[in-house]
């Protein structure tokens, strides 16, 4: 594998520092946190490394430090995730006197590094977040004995008795105390009574260490290692979602002091080299599984210049490879088993009131976060969301009961579980929404089926038989039970979702509500199909499954309009009759991606999807552009998919390669990464299709370790657009079916679990 690295020759610039509330004013060219800082993370915490020489800033996020959402006058969702800690390291090295400065993030090792020369001494700073040891590790060294002098100053930001306005109950309090070689930050977020603690342990070689009231000073050292552990009293359990009193949600859980101390003490037993080894071995076991080589040469210019050149029309294949590798890196940093699932900003937030709360949004964003987990060989990174689902499931079943009782009383069942479950748009680690009452909100009940699709895909790619029954089947069955009660039979026998809306789409300035919009109908169809297929695999037969099998044919999920478009609404005649013509969502195309009902076996629908994609336009928000890459890849039009990849790199990518909506959102990075994989490998049409959407510009290249439905791991190389090597490894006994490029002939051969076959 090549070396993939982000690197820069300047420290992170200053601009809009310590802003409590995200506003458009924060979106300035010198906003260091969003545009220039380098993100590291291990699922338990996210850290932004600034690389400054006078005073280093390490901003730390812990995803359970959360306030409820508040909608303001500008229809913006505020509050939510809160900045855990600002860790400052004072060195006093004036950047204007520094030479040979280099700031980097290695994607091969997940280590951020800052190095420079000051006063004839070479200083090196290395930072990583260890998943096996659950700590942030900072190594400080100098090439001259006794030259290391610094002060460690952690701060708890944004303390006060309220957040947005007096009496809102969203205050925060805390204290910082230093004793010996450890600094402890402890406090409480008032609204949910979240108790939090962080510990900074300073281990030095040579020189002296002095603890002050809230800081530690080191003088004359040869080197030093800082170990930072964080935690709260949050538990991802069902009772947290079911408890209505915010002060009681976490009441039974212990203060985090004991656990944070245990983690800190355990990490202190290892040398820096051992901590680094454990981190790198763990990380590379995931990152090294897959790669894409598009023939790019490693450049000798910084990443911001490389991006700038690309944005000015100088295409560089290495940047495209780097972007793919970065997406996989960001997911590994944001979502690890046993920790939290990735949120709207992954696991990074500097604000007291985060953009769109840094929540879990189920009308596209959560789904997009996990698409690359499936097709880029990172399936276990979806398990934090599985844990999250198991925690919130009783709550969404209760919400389904309430919804059916209120709006479909004739369909209400008193039998536990028979009303299924409903998932609305917004969620956090403390609550989850059901769908809005009829005629309200902006997203229809298809959001729940959209979410259930994740569990189907996880099992299809991972071949996790245990979770197929306990999670994927349960999620789809419960969702199908709920959705079946919302369908109204029309005069021709068609079944339509009675209260339907295409996510966030407006007509004449208001959210548009209807019956049977494409988003809802397609997702009901996908949910029914997945439920039936999983039941067949598990050998489950009952009357409800048979009713789903019959009713699928009555859903009429795709209609073609007079413009040749795939209709977003049944009452739409020509494209643009209803809704915003260039709306960011392409919700009426979810049956194309991530769904599977629009495919090469439905050529008229496929052509209609292309018309809709072209009419929607290419320029949009980052995450929307990423979805369009995936959608164009599914049409097998590689050049159009590549057009959108260029759009996301030229219009929607910040200097640190974070995706911008604006503001920064992780879903664009992750969705585009999945889109690149989708251009190179399909598995949704009953066979593996290698290079199905290869753009002209990728004439030669290779990929390793991409994954496909059926548990296949695929590697290939090609020259002049012709595959010259293709190997497939199976995770389960199966019949391997493969077609290559534009050739529609299918190669079939039996394959056993664990075996690798060279097909070409």
Number of C-alpha atoms within 10 A of each C-alpha: 11 14 10 19 21 21 21 22 18 15 20 23 16 13 15 14 13 14 15 19 17 20 14 9 8 16 16 12 13 16 18 19 25 27 23 26 24 25 28 29 30 30 28 28 29 24 29 23 28 24 28 23 25 14 20 20 23 23 24 26 25 24 31 24 24 28 28 20 21 16 11 10 6 6 8 15 19 23 26 24 30 27 24 30 22 20 20 19 21 18 16 13 15 12 16 8 10 16 15 11 19 18 26 21 24 16 23 19 22 26 22 26 21 24 22 20 19 18 10 11 15 18 20 18 20 21 23 26 29 28 23 14 19 25 27 25 25 21 19 22 22 21 15 14 14 17 20 24 21 22 20 23 21 26 19 19 20 22 17 13 16 17 20 17 10 10 10 12 16 22 21 23 17 18 14 19 17 21 15 12 18 21 25 23 23 22 19 20 22 20 17 22 22 25 24 24 26 25 25 26 25 21 17 22 16 16 17 13 21 14 18 15 10 18 23 25 18 23 17 17 22 19 25 22 21 21 23 25 26 29 27 25 21 25 17 21 19 19 17 22 21 19 15 11 10 17 13 14 22 24 16 10 14 14 19 20 21 12 17 23 18 13 20 23 14 13 24 18 10 13 11 19 9 12 20 21 14 16 23 19 12 15 22 14 9 17 22 15 16 21 23 26 21 21 15 15 12 15 11 7 12 17 21 18 13 19 22 15 14 18 17 10 10 11 15 18 18 20 23 21 20 23 24 24 22 24 27 25 23 24 28 25 28 29 29 22 18 14 22 25 28 30 26 24 24 28 30 33 28 26 24 28 29 27 24 23 30 29 27 24 21 23 26 22 23 23 22 27 33 26 27 30 26 25 30 29 27 24 22 19 26 24 19 21 24 19 19 18 21 16 21 24 22 17 25 27 23 18 22 27 23 16 22 20 16 12 13 12 13 10 14 19 14 9 7 10 16 17 28 26 27 30 30 24 25 18 21 24 24 25 17 23 17 23 24 17 12 15 14 15 17 21 26 33 31 34 27 30 28 27 23 29 22 24 24 23 24 26 24 21 24 25 18 16 14 10 17 23 16 10 20 26 23 18 27 29 25 25 30 30 21 27 25 21 18 19 19 16 14 10 7 7 11 17 23 24 25 20 22 27 31 29 25 18 23 18 14 9 9 11 18 22 23 18 20 29 28 28 29 34 26 29 28 29 25 28 30 26 19 23 27 25 17 21 18 12 12 13 8 11 11 8 8 14 21 11 13 19 16 11 17 19 12 16 20 16 27 24 17 19 18 11 15 19 25 28 28 30 26 17 14 18 17 15 22 18 13 18 21 16 16 16 16 22 23 24 27 25 27 23 24 22 23 21 19 16 23 25 21 15 10 10 12 16 22 22 19 22 29 20 16 23 20 14 15 20 15 19 15 20 22 29 30 25 31 29 29 29 32 27 27 27 30 28 23 25 18 25 18 22 28 23 16 25 24 19 21 27 24 17 17 26 23 21 19 21 23 29 30 22 18 15 21 25 26 28 33 29 32 31 27 32 30 27 29 28 24 32 28 23 28 25 21 17 14 12 19 25 25 24 26 23 27 25 20 12 13 19 14 17 18 20 19 21 21 25 31 27 22 22 22 30 23 24 22 24 21 18 13 11 17 15 18 13 14 19 17 24 21 22 20 16 14 15 14 22 17 20 18 19 18 14 10 10 11 13 13 13 11 10 20 15 13 12 12 16 17 12 15 12
